[in-house]
Amino acid sequence: MPFSGFALAVLLLSIASHAKPCSDQEKSSLLRFIAELSWDAGLAMSWRNGTTSCCSWEGIACDRDGVVSEISLPGRGLHGLISPALGDLTGLRRLNLSHNSLSGELPWEQLLSSSSRLAAIDVSFNHLEGELLELPTSTTHGRPLLQVLNISSNLFTGEFPSATWKDMNNLIALNVSNNSFHGWMPSSFCITSPSFAMLDISYNRFGGRIPAGLGNCSALKVLKAGRNQLTGMLPDELFNATSLEYLSVPNNGLYGILDGTGIANLRSLSHLDLGGNRLNGKIPDSIGELRRLEVLHLDHNNMSGELPPAFSNCTNLITIDLRNNYFSGELTKVDFSTLINLKTLDLLFNSFTGAIPESIYSCSSLNALRVADNKLHGQLSPRIVNLKSLIFLSASFNNFTNITNALHVLKDCKELAVLIIGSNFKGEAMPEDETIDGFQNLQFLSLSRCSLSGKIPLWLSNLKNLEMLLLHNNQLAGQIPAWIKSLKLLFHLDISENNLTGEIPADLTEMPMLTTENTATDLDERVFLLLVYRGTSFEYRVTTAFPKMLNLGRNNFTGVIPKEIGRLKSLAILNFSSNRLSGEIPSQLHSLTNLQVLDLSNNHLTGAIPVELNNLNFLAEFNVSNNGLEGPIPAGGQFSTFTSSSFGGNPKLCGAIVDRPCASAETNLVSTLSTEWKDRWFAFVIGFGAFFGVGVLYDQIVLSKYFG
């Protein structure tokens, strides 16, 4: 019969009562460890006030003989040094001090002494530093117990020891990632460790070639060496490690072709990341042999050719990332309908031609599809609505046509949150069809660089969740509609380089997300499943990088800059350049204390630059060139960081920054002050004389009353 909860508790208490207490020597070692911490998060108090046996202390576990076998104190906020006294705990099997703020060197010679039984050490995510020197032979000889060492995410430097591991024949996993190790990539693990299964040296400065000896690691399942300085080709011997499930060496200097024969040996591979190298050639047909493959990253290489039809055999694929290569040909040669698990397909910056294959619309799990910057053409298929999970779609910089059709077929993609389809539909008219009433979850819309004619359409006012709108580089005319302020979540608006006219409406100064004091944005970061690019350079990844922006530059706006502009408290970028604005720069701009960029260049502005703008402490870019401004340029503050180009084309501006002294202005100022001083002195004399006269007269009256 199974034990009841009460009976089980009695049994555990019985076992505990018969367990031996820890020795005084072990208790002393633990107290020395805690004493050398500069901050122990209350552990010292807890231990000293607890039971006499350290086996009951928080974070401490003992075996049946009362010997300390485990110290587990992850994420406790511990500060200070790791005491060598831990090396005196000869029965210690597991040490976990990860995710703290420990500093200094790792006393690993003491921890791995010949009498130690440590099997697992995890000190990752601390501030440990210094070099890991080779351990003496006397220390490592006969030391077969260490299985796991995790020192990742620290500040270790120097060359990583290699000879130390030759006698550790029970090693299974080694993680030294995210440090500053340099020198040759370590390679001797498989010589005496037949069970060695995991090596992670990523985010260091290792150089040289990938050691061919790793191919002898018959049990190796995980190899991560990304973001180092490795060169050369993937050694053919590496493909003999047929147990590999995870091979990741991105962002190095590897070159050559992807060997088809070798890659076919890795039948257990589920994750292959060779992105950010200098590989060339085609994707081999043997890729279809990797039936367990789930993630494929070959991005940012020099690879070319057509995609192999064998891709359709990799039915477990979840992610395909081939961006920034020279792939070509038609995508229709791959039957995507078999890839029922595919969630991300990224083909950005290639040379694919033809239409988007209909088979893609059978990938019902697809979350993110990017085919931007290729040579695709035709119209979007109505079958795209079958992508029920589609959140992110980027198809810009192609030759797609019929924008009206595109918007009508996309509006029913219920989950769509990011839509980037600019640089298509060249010369067409912006549809004003009010039946475009879907897009209920759309947060980011880009219809830029299409040369679209017409007006800013009314259907945009229905996009109640819209937070970013890019309509720049079109031929839109008319005025900014008053309903713009009804988009209560909109914080990033770019309508520059159009033919918009009229005055800057006060409605813009009532946009809720720009008038709030809160500068943070509420854009759901989960919708940005892929990097967002402009041109060929990286721009944004997380939503906090998107600034609150109002860009109306390069249009035909007239009138003055409204004084109500001071309401936009959270605005980071304001661009009114290259219009026909007149009047003075409103001093109310000084209220935009979060402003980082202010561009008012190429207008007809007059008057002085308000000295109050010196209050804009975050202003990094400022441009008022080519206007009719006059007077002294404000000195000090952020204005001391700007160059003369910010003020060029204003011949009446003066100051050291434009090498035009304000001497005449200073003379006039002195003259004015002199005249003003004389007037004040004259008034003072007259006033004082009158006061004195009245005082004397009053005295005479008082004296005559009492003494007359």
ABEGO torsion letter per residue (X at the ends): XBBBAAAAAAAAAAAAAABBBBBAAAAAAAAAAAAABABAGGAAAAAAABBABAAABBGBBBBAAGBBABBBBBGAGBBEBBBAAAAABAABABBBABGBABBEBBBAAAAABAABABABBBABGBABBEBBBBBBAAAABGBAABABBBABGBABBEBBBAAAAAABAABABBBABGBABBEBBBAAAAAABAABABBBABGBABBEBBBAAAAABAABABBBABGBABBEBBBAAAAABAABABBBABGBABBEBBBAAAAAABAABABBBABGBABBEBBBAAAAABAABABBBABGBABBEBBBAAAAABAABABBBABGBABBEBAAABBAAABAABABBBABGBABBEBBBAAAAABAABABBBABGBABBEBBBAAAAABAABABBBABGBABBGAAAAAAAAAABAABABBBABGBGBGBBBBABAABABGAABABBBABGAGBBEBBBAAAAABAABABBBABGBABBEBBBAAAAABAABABBBABGBABBEBBBAAAAABAAAABABABBABBAAABABBBBBEABBABABAAABBBBBBABGBABBEBBBAAAAABAABABBBABGBABBEBBBAAAAABAABABBBABGBABBEBBBAAAAABAABABBBABGBABBEBBBBEEAAAABBAAAABGBAABBEAAAGBBAAAAAAAAAAAAAAAAAAAAAAAAAAAAAAAAAAAAAAAAAAAAAAX
